[in-house]
Structures are given as C-alpha cells and as structure tokens.
Amino acid sequence: MPDDLTQNLSIAACPVPTEQLPLNEYEDLKESWFFHWATLEPSRYVSKILWIWLGSWAIAAPIAAASFPFEKYPAKFLLTSTVGAILLLLLVLIRLYLGWSYVSSRLMDAKVFYEESGWYDGQTWIKPAEVLARDRLVVSYQTQPVLKKIQGTFAVLAGVLGIGTIVWRFLN
C-alpha cells in the first residue's frame, strides 16, 4: 500500500507544466485543425490529401506551363505539374509527420524535458513507471498507426514519382 501512495504522490507532484506533459501534447495535437487529419478514417484522409494536391497543382501548373506549354508538350506539362504538386504536398506531409513523430518520441521517453518559465531554465522529470507504461501504450495504439499511415502516403508518392520518372525517360 505505501508503494501505491508514493507512486500517486509522484504523479500528483509532477513539476511539469500541464501543457508540456506529453499526454496533453498528444491530446492537443489530436484535436488540432491540421494534425487531426492523420487520425481520420482512410477515405477522409485521402480526400484531404487529394484536396491539398489539387491546390498544389493549381500553383505548380502555371510554373510547368512556362517550360512546357500544354499545346506543344501536353505529356511533359502534365508530368512536371504533377511532380511540382507532389513536391508541395510532400512539404505538408513532412510537417504532419514531424508533429506526430515529436509527440510520439516525447511519449516514449522515460524522461520529460520541460521549461518552467522560459528557454533558460529547462528541467528534466523522470516519469514514474505507470506513467511511462501508459504513455507507451498511447504510442503503440494511437501514434504509431498514424505515423504508419503517413509513411504509407510517402511510399505511394514515391511510387508515383518513380513512375513519372520512367514515363519522362520514354518521352525524351
């Protein structure tokens, strides 16, 4: 019984500010406008990705048209504008991945680095065993599937870029 009381007191006496606790950072990320996209069911996630890609294509197409006018080089225009749109989409996906990866690593770590009032007074808190176990369960069942979904998206885009490269070689 004293061990349970000691462990509960260690959690209650946690010096980390509430907004810097890894579990709270995870909750904030999950509820944020941008980062929650990765938690959506696959059809809605793909829909969001396609909308970003279409918006990126609207930016990339005029740039591609400057080098390959659609009237003279329709295939090269489509390929370069598609690749340009994918590159812009990759920037969005990298940001999505980095946010989820950061929170995942904070949850996995046995130590939590935090700032009490500013960058100059950082401290470290060692998580009690039950907090560490809980956080690692969140990683296993919540953040890892999200990271795998984003990695899968990277793989699909790499495949599309690879196919585009092969098609480009045949066009020359």
Backbone as numpy.savetxt, mean C-alpha at the origin, in Angstrom:
# Nx Ny Nz CAx CAy CAz Cx Cy Cz
-2.19 -15.38 39.21 -3.00 -14.17 39.21 -2.15 -12.90 39.21
-1.08 -12.83 39.97 -0.27 -11.61 39.94 0.32 -11.34 38.55
0.62 -12.39 37.78 1.16 -12.18 36.44 0.13 -11.48 35.55
-1.15 -11.90 35.64 -2.19 -11.26 34.85 -2.33 -9.79 35.23
-2.30 -9.52 36.51 -2.42 -8.14 36.97 -1.24 -7.31 36.49
-0.04 -7.87 36.55 1.15 -7.17 36.09 1.07 -6.88 34.60
0.61 -7.87 33.81 0.50 -7.68 32.37 -0.56 -6.63 32.04
-1.69 -6.66 32.71 -2.74 -5.67 32.47 -2.26 -4.27 32.84
-1.48 -4.18 33.93 -0.95 -2.88 34.31 0.06 -2.38 33.28
0.85 -3.30 32.69 1.83 -2.88 31.70 1.15 -2.33 30.46
-0.01 -2.88 30.11 -0.75 -2.35 28.97 -1.37 -1.02 29.34
-1.95 -0.94 30.53 -2.59 0.29 30.97 -1.57 1.42 31.14
-0.33 1.06 31.49 0.71 2.06 31.71 1.53 2.30 30.45
1.03 1.93 29.34 1.74 2.10 28.06 2.02 3.58 27.83
3.28 3.93 27.64 3.62 5.35 27.47 3.41 5.89 26.05
3.10 5.02 25.11 2.96 5.43 23.72 1.68 6.24 23.55
1.78 7.42 22.92 0.55 8.19 22.66 -0.42 7.35 21.83
-1.68 7.49 22.10 -2.72 6.67 21.48 -2.62 6.64 19.97
-2.40 7.78 19.33 -2.36 7.82 17.87 -1.11 7.15 17.29
-0.11 6.85 18.14 1.10 6.20 17.66 1.15 4.71 17.97
0.12 4.19 18.61 0.06 2.75 18.84 -0.16 2.04 17.50
0.60 1.00 17.21 0.48 0.34 15.91 -0.94 -0.13 15.59
-1.67 -0.63 16.55 -3.04 -1.08 16.28 -3.93 0.10 15.89
-3.74 1.24 16.54 -4.52 2.43 16.19 -4.10 2.98 14.82
-2.81 2.88 14.51 -2.35 3.29 13.18 -2.98 2.40 12.12
-3.09 1.11 12.41 -3.75 0.18 11.49 -5.21 0.57 11.29
-5.92 0.84 12.37 -7.33 1.22 12.29 -7.51 2.51 11.48
-6.63 3.49 11.72 -6.70 4.75 10.97 -6.45 4.51 9.48
-5.47 3.66 9.18 -5.16 3.36 7.79 -6.32 2.66 7.11
-6.89 1.69 7.81 -8.01 0.91 7.27 -9.23 1.78 6.98
-9.41 2.84 7.75 -10.57 3.70 7.59 -10.31 4.92 6.71
-9.06 5.12 6.30 -8.75 6.31 5.50 -9.32 6.17 4.09
-9.57 7.30 3.47 -10.19 7.35 2.14 -9.37 6.57 1.12
-8.09 6.80 1.06 -7.24 6.18 0.04 -6.83 4.76 0.39
-6.34 4.53 1.58 -5.77 3.24 1.93 -6.80 2.13 2.09
-8.04 2.47 2.34 -9.04 1.42 2.51 -9.36 0.71 1.19
-8.96 1.31 0.05 -9.21 0.67 -1.24 -8.66 -0.74 -1.27
-7.51 -0.93 -0.67 -6.87 -2.25 -0.72 -7.64 -3.29 0.10
-8.54 -2.86 0.96 -9.31 -3.81 1.77 -10.64 -4.18 1.11
-10.97 -3.54 0.00 -12.24 -3.80 -0.67 -12.24 -5.19 -1.29
-13.46 -5.72 -1.55 -13.54 -7.00 -2.24 -12.93 -6.84 -3.63
-12.47 -7.92 -4.23 -11.71 -7.84 -5.49 -12.37 -7.03 -6.60
-13.67 -7.17 -6.81 -14.30 -6.44 -7.91 -14.26 -4.93 -7.69
-14.50 -4.49 -6.47 -14.45 -3.05 -6.18 -13.02 -2.53 -6.22
-12.08 -3.34 -5.75 -10.66 -2.97 -5.79 -10.21 -2.78 -7.24
-10.53 -3.74 -8.10 -10.16 -3.66 -9.51 -10.83 -2.45 -10.16
-12.06 -2.17 -9.78 -12.77 -1.01 -10.30 -12.02 0.28 -9.96
-11.58 0.42 -8.73 -10.82 1.61 -8.32 -9.52 1.72 -9.12
-8.82 0.58 -9.27 -7.56 0.57 -10.01 -7.80 0.97 -11.47
-8.88 0.45 -12.05 -9.18 0.80 -13.45 -9.51 2.28 -13.60
-10.21 2.85 -12.64 -10.52 4.28 -12.71 -9.24 5.12 -12.63
-8.33 4.71 -11.77 -7.05 5.43 -11.68 -6.29 5.29 -12.99
-6.30 4.07 -13.55 -5.60 3.84 -14.81 -6.21 4.68 -15.93
-7.54 4.76 -16.00 -8.18 5.57 -17.03 -7.84 7.06 -16.86
-7.83 7.52 -15.63 -7.44 8.90 -15.38 -5.99 9.15 -15.77
-5.15 8.19 -15.48 -3.74 8.29 -15.87 -3.59 8.25 -17.38
-4.43 7.47 -18.02 -4.38 7.36 -19.48 -4.74 8.70 -20.12
-5.66 9.43 -19.50 -6.03 10.75 -20.02 -4.86 11.72 -19.95
-3.96 11.51 -19.01 -2.75 12.34 -18.91 -1.67 11.84 -19.87
-1.51 10.51 -19.96 -0.44 9.92 -20.77 -0.73 10.00 -22.27
-1.99 9.94 -22.67 -2.33 9.90 -24.10 -1.87 11.14 -24.86
-2.09 12.35 -24.36 -1.59 13.51 -25.11 -0.06 13.53 -25.23
0.61 13.05 -24.21 2.07 12.98 -24.26 2.50 11.97 -25.32
1.84 10.81 -25.35 2.15 9.80 -26.36 1.83 10.30 -27.75
0.76 11.08 -27.89 0.36 11.60 -29.20 1.40 12.57 -29.76
2.16 13.21 -28.89 3.20 14.12 -29.36 4.30 13.35 -30.09
4.58 12.13 -29.66 5.62 11.32 -30.30 5.07 10.42 -31.39
3.89 9.88 -31.16 3.28 8.93 -32.09 1.84 9.35 -32.38
1.64 10.21 -33.37 0.26 10.63 -33.68 -0.61 9.41 -34.00
-1.80 9.41 -33.47 -2.70 8.27 -33.64 -2.97 7.95 -35.11
-3.07 8.98 -35.93 -3.38 8.76 -37.35 -2.26 8.01 -38.07
-1.00 8.27 -37.70 0.14 7.64 -38.38 0.57 6.34 -37.70
0.54 6.30 -36.37 1.06 5.15 -35.61 0.06 4.72 -34.54
-1.08 4.17 -34.92 -2.10 3.85 -33.90 -1.61 2.83 -32.86
-0.89 1.80 -33.29 -0.44 0.77 -32.35 0.60 1.34 -31.38
1.55 2.10 -31.90 2.57 2.70 -31.02 1.95 3.72 -30.07
0.99 4.48 -30.58 0.29 5.44 -29.71 -0.40 4.71 -28.56
-1.13 3.64 -28.88 -1.84 2.89 -27.83 -0.88 2.27 -26.84
0.21 1.71 -27.33 1.19 1.10 -26.43 1.85 2.13 -25.52
2.32 3.23 -26.08 3.01 4.22 -25.25 2.07 4.89 -24.26
0.85 5.17 -24.67 -0.08 5.79 -23.73 -0.49 4.81 -22.63
-0.62 3.54 -22.99 -0.95 2.53 -21.98 0.18 2.37 -20.98
1.41 2.32 -21.48 2.57 2.20 -20.59 2.70 3.44 -19.71
2.50 4.60 -20.29 2.53 5.83 -19.49 1.49 5.83 -18.39
0.29 5.37 -18.72 -0.78 5.30 -17.71 -0.43 4.29 -16.63
0.19 3.18 -17.02 0.59 2.17 -16.03 1.65 2.74 -15.11
2.58 3.52 -15.65 3.62 4.11 -14.80 3.02 5.05 -13.76
2.04 5.83 -14.15 1.36 6.70 -13.18 0.59 5.87 -12.15
-0.05 4.80 -12.62 -0.77 3.91 -11.71 0.20 3.26 -10.73
1.39 2.90 -11.20 2.40 2.30 -10.32 2.77 3.23 -9.17
2.83 4.52 -9.43 3.14 5.47 -8.35 2.06 5.43 -7.26
0.81 5.35 -7.68 -0.30 5.26 -6.72 -0.20 3.95 -5.94
0.07 2.84 -6.65 0.15 1.54 -5.99 1.34 1.46 -5.04
2.45 2.09 -5.41 3.61 2.10 -4.52 3.26 2.81 -3.23
2.56 3.92 -3.32 2.14 4.65 -2.10 1.21 3.79 -1.25
0.30 3.10 -1.90 -0.62 2.21 -1.20 0.15 1.10 -0.50
1.08 0.51 -1.20 1.88 -0.59 -0.64 2.75 -0.11 0.52
3.39 1.03 0.36 4.27 1.53 1.42 3.50 1.84 2.70
2.30 2.38 2.58 1.50 2.66 3.77 1.14 1.39 4.52
0.67 0.37 3.78 0.31 -0.89 4.42 1.53 -1.63 4.94
2.63 -1.54 4.23 3.86 -2.21 4.66 4.39 -1.59 5.95
4.33 -0.26 6.05 4.80 0.43 7.25 3.99 0.00 8.48
2.68 0.01 8.35 1.84 -0.38 9.49 2.05 -1.85 9.83
2.21 -2.67 8.83 2.45 -4.10 9.06 3.75 -4.31 9.84
4.79 -3.59 9.47 6.07 -3.75 10.18 5.98 -3.21 11.60
5.22 -2.13 11.81 5.04 -1.61 13.18 4.29 -2.61 14.05
3.33 -3.30 13.44 2.59 -4.32 14.20 3.48 -5.52 14.51
4.34 -5.91 13.60 5.20 -7.08 13.78 6.32 -6.85 14.78
6.82 -5.64 14.87 7.96 -5.35 15.73 7.62 -5.53 17.20
8.58 -6.07 17.93 8.40 -6.26 19.38 8.58 -4.94 20.13
9.25 -3.99 19.50 9.48 -2.68 20.10 8.75 -1.62 19.29
8.20 -0.65 19.98 7.49 0.45 19.32 8.27 1.73 19.57
8.73 2.34 18.49 9.37 3.64 18.60 8.26 4.69 18.55
8.32 5.66 19.44 7.30 6.71 19.46 7.94 8.02 19.87
7.23 9.11 19.60 7.68 10.44 19.96 6.70 11.03 20.96
7.25 11.54 22.06 6.37 12.10 23.09 5.83 13.47 22.70
6.69 14.35 22.22 6.20 15.67 21.86 6.81 16.20 20.57
7.80 15.53 20.03 8.43 15.99 18.79 9.52 15.03 18.36
10.14 15.33 17.26 11.15 14.45 16.68 12.38 14.27 17.55
12.62 15.19 18.46 13.85 15.20 19.25 13.77 14.36 20.53
12.61 13.82 20.86 12.52 13.07 22.11 11.91 11.69 21.90
12.41 10.97 20.93 11.90 9.63 20.64 12.22 8.65 21.75
11.31 7.72 21.96 11.46 6.68 22.98 11.12 5.33 22.35
11.42 4.27 23.06 11.07 2.92 22.62 10.32 2.23 23.74
9.24 1.55 23.36 8.44 0.78 24.30 8.45 -0.67 23.84
8.72 -1.57 24.74 8.70 -3.00 24.41 7.30 -3.52 24.68
6.72 -4.12 23.65 5.35 -4.62 23.77 5.31 -5.81 24.71
4.30 -5.86 25.58 4.09 -7.08 26.38 3.72 -8.24 25.44
3.90 -9.46 25.90 3.70 -10.65 25.06 2.29 -10.71 24.47
1.27 -10.37 25.24 -0.09 -10.47 24.70 -0.37 -9.40 23.65
0.21 -8.23 23.79 0.05 -7.17 22.80 0.77 -7.58 21.51
1.96 -8.13 21.66 2.72 -8.58 20.51 1.98 -9.69 19.77
1.42 -10.64 20.51 0.66 -11.74 19.90 -0.56 -11.21 19.16
-1.28 -10.28 19.79 -2.46 -9.69 19.15 -2.08 -8.95 17.87
-1.03 -8.15 17.94 -0.59 -7.38 16.77 -0.16 -8.31 15.64
0.52 -9.38 15.97 0.97 -10.31 14.93 -0.20 -11.08 14.32
-1.25 -11.30 15.09 -2.46 -11.90 14.52 -3.11 -10.93 13.52
-3.11 -9.67 13.85 -3.65 -8.67 12.93 -2.86 -8.67 11.63
-1.54 -8.79 11.74 -0.70 -8.86 10.54 -1.07 -10.09 9.72
-1.15 -11.24 10.38 -1.41 -12.50 9.67 -2.75 -12.50 8.96
-3.78 -11.98 9.61 -5.13 -12.10 9.07 -5.68 -10.83 8.41
-5.02 -9.70 8.62 -5.55 -8.45 8.07 -4.59 -7.78 7.09
-3.36 -7.51 7.51 -2.48 -6.73 6.64 -1.77 -7.58 5.58
-1.41 -8.81 5.90 -0.74 -9.65 4.89 -1.63 -9.91 3.67
-2.92 -10.21 3.83 -3.77 -10.37 2.64 -3.84 -9.10 1.79
-3.85 -7.95 2.43 -3.88 -6.69 1.70 -2.58 -6.51 0.92
-1.45 -6.78 1.58 -0.16 -6.65 0.89 -0.05 -7.63 -0.27
-0.58 -8.84 -0.10 -0.55 -9.82 -1.19 -1.42 -9.38 -2.36
-2.55 -8.74 -2.06 -3.42 -8.24 -3.13 -2.69 -7.17 -3.94
-2.01 -6.27 -3.26 -1.28 -5.21 -3.95 -0.11 -5.82 -4.74
0.59 -6.79 -4.16 1.67 -7.46 -4.87 1.15 -8.17 -6.12
-0.03 -8.75 -6.01 -0.65 -9.38 -7.18 -0.94 -8.37 -8.27
-1.35 -7.18 -7.87 -1.60 -6.12 -8.84 -0.30 -5.72 -9.52
0.79 -5.63 -8.75 2.10 -5.35 -9.34 2.47 -6.43 -10.36
2.21 -7.68 -10.03 2.55 -8.78 -10.94 1.75 -8.68 -12.24
0.47 -8.36 -12.14 -0.35 -8.22 -13.35 0.18 -7.07 -14.21
0.50 -5.96 -13.57 1.01 -4.82 -14.33 2.37 -5.13 -14.96
3.20 -5.89 -14.26 4.49 -6.30 -14.83 4.25 -7.19 -16.05
3.25 -8.07 -15.97 2.91 -8.90 -17.12 2.44 -8.08 -18.31
1.60 -7.08 -18.04 1.11 -6.21 -19.11 2.28 -5.45 -19.74
3.19 -4.96 -18.90 4.36 -4.25 -19.44 5.24 -5.19 -20.25
5.38 -6.43 -19.79 6.15 -7.42 -20.54 5.55 -7.72 -21.90
4.25 -7.90 -21.92 3.55 -8.15 -23.19 3.68 -6.93 -24.11
3.56 -5.74 -23.52 3.72 -4.52 -24.31 5.11 -4.42 -24.92
6.12 -4.84 -24.19 7.49 -4.83 -24.71 7.64 -5.77 -25.89
7.05 -6.95 -25.76 7.11 -7.93 -26.86 6.39 -7.40 -28.09
5.22 -6.83 -27.90 4.46 -6.27 -29.03 5.24 -5.12 -29.66
5.87 -4.29 -28.86 6.66 -3.16 -29.38 7.78 -3.65 -30.29
8.42 -4.75 -29.89 9.51 -5.31 -30.71 8.99 -5.73 -32.09
7.79 -6.26 -32.13 7.23 -6.68 -33.42 6.80 -5.50 -34.28
6.52 -4.36 -33.65 6.10 -3.18 -34.40 7.27 -2.49 -35.09
8.46 -2.70 -34.61 9.65 -2.03 -35.19 10.21 -2.80 -36.34
